[in-house]
């Protein structure tokens, strides 16, 4: 029988209401609106930044973001190359390095590059700005007249690096890189410049080219230094991965001056604010250069990349061409432009970092201001519902994952650790996407559906992969611990025309779920706070028995992932023995696990409040476990006091 009897429905609602009442009894949760720090297990990227500071402001935003990546432990910046001639351009870098708290980063300066290149915004004048007392407005520590030539700094850094250890982000002219390639043995290394690149450099992310719609022009940076660009592309070793960001990728990312100034309205003195306050920046400026940096730091998943190939540069001055030919063995790829939502998403990432307080401690990452949460977020979603649903379905395949649905809310401030602020908006989105995906599957004649459910971070996505559910019309991969929600999902499936519905019940022990949640927070910026985890875990009690009674024609496939020991199918009889009761012993083990992760550095900085949440609100705390919870809560508040 496909629908619940009144008696069974009342039973399920009664049990679910107990869970809901526990949630309602919680005090207001402390919001942790911050991006998590990089995991200590993640080795920072050894990077060199090469840019033509002094003209376009996208270079400044890239440098600003880079300083925050350094704070997050994602990047070890070995040096900055200023490839636009002029000591004041190096002075701008000195100002930023001091302002954002990293004054000791080595800087090299191009002294034999492009002569008098076009200057779109002459913002290096901030080097001369004075405060009310006549002192320099911004702190400086470098004597720019004594900076090494850029190619010499390259050779010095590369000579000390490990093999294939360095990543170069090149968002300016290719002048210094070409000089490096033409250089020979010196006091730093017996290797030539090309040999150093071949041996020491893993990848170069470069702002260049334009390969779409038959446009093979090379982009401004390459045309302005066409001779040097020809040297770079002809001499680049095939062992160095080349990822290009064509100008049309950033064309739709318009960070307009009024938004820049609004984002910095709470800060009195800031170098970007000074540039936008005293110079005309409404010049059609777009966020081109930041895409190279984001790709280099956050990975290829942030962009859609072309197939591999090889690139040829044809030196014709202002008419220079870049020709790309697909080759599975080639070292070159390029980013493809995204839609308006993609552009908005990337722009929000820049804006979020630009709103951070000056000279931050490692824990200062503010929530986006302004930010839409609660009912305001829902109001933002509703008029855009069709667009957002289309966006999700374009890449979702046959899988609905509420965690991925929430990523649609990034432009208005969702950053995973503040998921509770977006529960209402997510519910609206998830329901709309679910109904549309049901319609699509049935229309295609795919009338089977698999629901994969279980506690948060129990291994549901791992089970989806291991069970190879690609043939199903729809896979609903979600924490449906709330019995009422599970009932609604099944009823909607049958109403839409699904004839074959099965449920995969995934089990894992609570401590392992917590460890998985922390690891997922580190790698995917998606934490489940401990208080929410315990509540959801407990809510699974009795769900298998209720489901068997309510839907005898629904196949149930229990999967045991306890201890992350693999995806192990078990019998219903064995699954009926799974314990979701959080007793004092289990609560003690969970709290001890959290404390150990803090002590050994697995949990640090803003990860701590994101992973623990409102730990004192957990109903299962006893007189014996409350002191441990209080110590963890103290650590949460200590971290929060650092960044507020």
Helices and strands as residue ranges (DSSP letters): H 6-24, E 45-51, H 58-71, E 75-82, H 87-99, E 107-109, G 123-128, G 144-146, E 148-149, H 150-160, E 166-170, H 175-181, H 193-200, E 201-206, G 212-214, H 220-224, H 226-235, E 241-244, H 247-250, H 257-263, H 271-278, H 290-298, G 300-302, E 309-314, G 317-319, E 321-326, E 332-334, H 340-354, H 374-382, H 385-396, E 399-401, H 402-406, G 407-412, G 419-422, H 423-443, E 448-454, H 460-467, E 474-477, H 483-496, E 500-507, H 510-524, H 530-538, H 543-550, E 555-560, G 562-564, E 568-569, H 572-575, H 584-599, H 607-612, G 615-617, H 623-643
